Amino acid sequence: MSNFKASLLVDGCSSIEVSCDCKKITFQDTSNYATNDGPAGHESDDFTSRTITITRGDGSVFYLITEDVRNNNPALYPLDKQGITYNIILPHSVSNNKFTYNFTAADEDGIWSVNLCTYPNWRGDVYYQAFVKPIVLRNGKLYKCIVSSTGVDPEQDLTNTYWELYTETDDCGTTRYCTNQKIVILCIDIMNCYRQAVADAFCGIQKAPCTSLCENKEFNKAMKMRVVMDGLEFAACGFDWTNAQKHMDILKTLCCCS
């Protein structure tokens, strides 16, 4: 048993996977809803809401949200955008917690990420201890406990004596309620570009096997791509996502080179 923690890991590794046919990614919400031992107010039934944000290779986003999130944010999630900018998912207790995102014709290679945020509902019978930094959901708004209390409705605490409004930060590591995993996707276009570069390089060698490789532009392009892809792999394995993005940008540029 351990304290509640949002998770997208399976056996300590990211659950995000790309299908062999490069048509979709899959991942799992493996948060310990039913097996955590605290803090108070973090039982399985307390979690009925969650938001999953998929950031695609071009920086655009797609959301997977529970029904309450849409109802509380109709401007952000209009009904006519369902299936386009977001989809509805079930609460964890009635879901298998496995998710699929199908690539569209507009999607492109890049550093993709999945961000999961899930918060417990406020309960009037729980003693919330400020030192463990609990955050609760109340009618679509998030509140952070700043002074320990029982039975103080954060929505009614107008002087912010016990609770203050909480805004999600970009750093998922700052709370137990959010987590993020990234994955490198190359199979949409870049791998085809690389295969073509290798094929063209071989054709050049086949036509003039004794000619210096320096004169084989196709070979130079293929070798450049191979070096950059190796560097991308090293950066991703080291979780150096800033450097990985630089490698990805170069790969896209190389694919555009004539």
Secondary structure, DSSP 8 states (H G I E B T S, - for coil): -B------EETTEE--EE-TTSSEEEEE----TTTB--STT--GGG----EEEEE-TTS-EEEEE-HHHHHH-TTTS-GGGBTTTEEE---GGGS--EEEEE--TT---EEEEEEEE---B--TT-EE-GGG--EEEETTEEEEESS-EES--TTT-TT-SSEEE----S-GGGSSSEEEEEEEE-TTTHHHHHHHHHHHHHHHHHH-TTS-GGG-HHHHHHHHHHHHHHHHHHHHHTT-HHHHHHHHHHHHHHHH--
